[in-house]
Amino acid sequence: MLDSPSSLLAGIGAEIAAGHLIPFLGPDVLTLEAEPPVPVGARALATALAAKVGVPGRIKQNLWHSAQYIETHKHRMTLDKLMAGFFQAVPEPNSLHRWLAGLPRLPLVVDTWYDGAMKAAFEAVGRDNWGIVQGCSKARRLDGGVWSRAVTPDGATVPDGVAEGWRTVLYKPHGAAQPTGDVLVSDSDYVEVLTDIDIGTPIPQVVKDRRAGRGFVFLGCRFYDQILRTFARQIAKHSGGPRYAVVPKDLTRNELKFLEIEGISPITMPLAEAVALMSAAGPNRPPPPLGEDNPWPT
């Protein structure tokens, strides 16, 4: 007999708390409790960009094409300033952010939007021994072949090896408005990443290590665009499973197909209800011993 959604989500919450399932956050988590002060989702951000700069109608609903148009015709500096302005405000961390930030065994959080809410949650609960690993735009790569950088909460870049010792890593694959302001958003930012992502080169080693033997829980994510699907697929690639996604009822055919192909079990439920069920649970078993499947410090 299959578990009910309520008992399933309680178990998922316990596994997240124990460090066995990795939360994968999409922009819709920002709408959990209040209207956020930043654009939510690729389509909303594309609309916001088009309102600032005249973008051809045929691409104004596509974030990456719109950003590339602005970068090409108005300079990269203009695009960076627009993005900094859109995400200058930090959304108030909601119940999901606060719950995750308070879990001492959480090895990794994947946060795919540009905002600083998850970072603010870690700081608000007084967590130490954590840091950020974020994707680097082509415009700001430190040198050839650098796809990401490890950053302390105050914005200092540190050697990648330092991140291996952090108890919790906040992974921002598309970059982050805080603390560095370096983001991937235009087609030119993604072209090299997407060329190499199938062989895993752009995925940081610390992320590869911490996903080993673990599963993923997708929260507030949509997969209506190929870039969104590609990043989700490659970040979760070679993880141990299982995989779950809390989803709305209006998934597209492409989204449903993606979930099926990637072995992601959909849980159709309002996100707020799912978060309440997950966060009420505590860890139900200790983390596995250190070793190949558990390479991070406890």
Secondary structure, DSSP 4 states (H G I P E B T S, - for coil): -PPPHHHHHHHHHHHHHHTSEEEEE-GGGGGSSS--SS--SHHHHHHHHHHHS---TTTTT-HHHHHHHHHHHH-HHHHHHHHHHHTSSPPPP-HHHHHHHT-TT--EEEE-SS-SHHHHHHHHTT--SEEEEEE--GGG-SSTT--EEEE-TTS-EE-HHHHTT-SEEEEETTB-TTTT--B--SHHHHHHHHHHGGGTTTS-HHHHHHHTT-EEEEES----SHHHHHHHHHHHTT----EEEEE-S---HHHHHHHHHTTEEEEES-HHHHHHHHHT----SPPPPSBTTB-S--
